[in-house]
């Protein structure tokens, strides 16, 4: 199946049937998120994989009672850095130097200028920058799920501060951005399953400068 056919197949599943998804398929989706491109290669986000039923039961009210939190097979929480530190900016460049066999300071000028620029931003602006990178991985995870014929529900409808407190993300220097519930659709009880996918018309969506 082509990418476009997979994207036409997927929809924001409103009701899942609880059937477990094979871990190898979840790992494939996580790998797609890991391979996402990010600004300057900083990759300033993590993905928290949650299957524990008791924990998901605590998350459901934080997510305004959405049933996919407990009826899905897995939920993935995408969480971004709460800000940039010198250590967080240095780390990916050090890894690049090691894995590519380059001198440790090969990118010092670029790295130092990058950190100087990021340091001028407020903490909120730094988090927003990191969160935008998380959304790149999130989008690739959605596409990978569709490729694997795994249903997915993207969720921004939750109390971020309460979820961060429950998961202890503040202790990790992270803040939640979005949730991705993964599982299989309950075709009998999902009101959205057979409705036509609606998106902007091509001519209304694309603006061309020729």
Protein Blocks (a to p, Z undefined) as FASTA:
>chain_A
ZZklmmmmpccdfbdehiacdfklmmmmmmmmmmpccehhlopaccdddfbfklmmmmmm
mnnopaklmmmmbdcdddddfbdcfklmmmmmmmmmmmnopafklmmmmmmmmmmmmmmp
cfklmmmmmmmmmmmmmmmmmmmmmmnopacdddfbbcfklmmmmnommmnopacfbdcd
dddddfklmmklmpccddddfklmpccdZZ
